[in-house]
């Protein structure tokens, strides 16, 4: 029985109006500043979230993000497309974050969020949401940097184990082991039925 190779290849999903990232990185490799700015806008929120969990020092997140995107700008022409662009960029961010953590090993606690709550939820829902957020943040802080990275890349950025292994430059089995231990630790740290999400 023959397998249709075209059908077995992963399909790239294009959103209407979304720039083609491969085209953008190709243009960035030729020194196109406008293309770089578009790429930066696409990745800035994703990398900020990833790096916030990894370095746990709010004042370092922007520095590591800028260092990451500087490497993208300077080495865009070396991207050959053998992996997804996001995998390549997250690999750079991961290595930069590990170096930053080595320079500043002790995390600084985030200040409480003083923003105004949404007027939509009632006070009980806000309290429940805050408790869940605090419990999850505390549980994530209890993980090692490598375990936090695996959880973050899986649940918040949608990367598969193979891509995470490429980002973290380790075997796929190591990623699976880290995820197993991270999920077990999160289940222990999360109160009551909230642990059902992991």
Secondary structure, 3 states (H helix, E strand, C coil): CCCCHHHHCCCCCCCCCCCCHHHHHHHHHCCCHHHHHHHHHHHHHHHHHHHHHHHCCHHHHHHHHHHHHHHHHHHHHHCCCCCCHHHHHHHHHHHHHHHHHHHCCCCCCCCCCCCCCCCCCCHHHHHHHHHHHHHHHHHHHCCCHHHHHHHHHHHCCCCCHHHHHHHHCCCHHHHHHHHHHHHHHHHHHCCHHHHHHC
